[in-house]
Amino acid sequence: MAKKPNPPLGFEQALKELEELVSRMEQGELTLEESLKCFERGIELTRACQRTLKEAEQKVEQLVRTEGRAETVPFASEE
């Protein structure tokens, strides 16, 4: 039986699941096999989050245009 891919998660959902996995792993009560599965899932979630952030960055760059060329504008922090 083929393994079904996990449905795509929204950024917030993926980040929440990743935080939960890290918390479970930090408790140190998982078996080696469970830890490996959590690690593999964590890698998937991390890549999904990175992909989502990269896409968002590209959208922002497309929206901020000066004289027909993309110009990156630093994000103003609240500090």
C-alpha positions as CSV (number, residue, x, y, z in Angstrom):
1,M,0.0,0.0,0.0
2,A,1.5,3.4,-1.1
3,K,1.9,6.1,1.5
4,K,-0.4,9.0,0.9
5,P,1.2,12.4,1.0
6,N,0.1,14.7,3.8
7,P,-2.3,17.4,2.6
8,P,-0.7,20.9,2.4
9,L,-1.0,22.8,5.6
10,G,-1.2,26.6,6.1
11,F,1.9,28.3,7.4
12,E,0.5,28.7,10.9
13,Q,-0.7,25.1,11.1
14,A,2.7,23.8,9.9
15,L,4.5,25.9,12.4
16,K,2.2,24.8,15.3
17,E,2.7,21.2,14.4
18,L,6.5,21.7,14.2
19,E,6.5,23.3,17.6
20,E,4.6,20.4,19.0
21,L,7.0,17.9,17.5
22,V,10.0,19.7,18.9
23,S,8.3,19.8,22.3
24,R,7.6,16.0,22.2
25,M,11.2,15.3,21.2
26,E,12.7,17.5,23.9
27,Q,10.8,15.6,26.5
28,G,13.0,12.6,25.7
29,E,10.3,10.0,26.1
30,L,10.0,8.8,22.5
31,T,11.5,5.6,21.1
32,L,14.2,5.9,18.5
33,E,11.7,5.0,15.8
34,E,9.2,7.6,17.0
35,S,12.0,10.2,17.2
36,L,13.0,9.5,13.6
37,K,9.4,9.8,12.4
38,C,9.1,13.1,14.3
39,F,12.4,14.3,12.8
40,E,11.3,13.3,9.3
41,R,8.0,15.1,9.7
42,G,9.8,18.1,11.2
43,I,12.0,18.3,8.1
44,E,8.9,18.2,5.9
45,L,7.2,21.0,7.9
46,T,10.3,23.1,7.9
47,R,10.7,22.9,4.2
48,A,7.0,23.7,3.7
49,C,7.3,26.8,6.0
50,Q,10.5,27.9,4.2
51,R,8.7,27.5,0.8
52,T,5.7,29.5,2.1
53,L,8.0,32.3,3.4
54,K,9.9,32.4,0.1
55,E,6.7,32.7,-1.9
56,A,5.5,35.5,0.4
57,E,8.8,37.3,0.0
58,Q,8.6,37.0,-3.8
59,K,5.0,38.4,-3.8
60,V,6.2,41.4,-1.7
61,E,9.0,42.0,-4.1
62,Q,6.6,42.0,-7.0
63,L,4.3,44.5,-5.3
64,V,7.1,46.9,-4.5
65,R,8.2,48.1,-7.9
66,T,10.0,51.3,-8.9
67,E,10.3,52.2,-12.6
68,G,9.4,48.7,-13.7
69,R,12.0,46.8,-11.7
70,A,11.6,45.0,-8.4
71,E,13.1,46.8,-5.4
72,T,13.4,45.1,-2.1
73,V,12.5,47.3,0.8
74,P,13.6,46.3,4.3
75,F,10.8,45.5,6.7
76,A,10.5,48.2,9.4
77,S,10.6,46.6,12.8
78,E,8.7,47.9,15.8
79,E,11.9,48.7,17.7
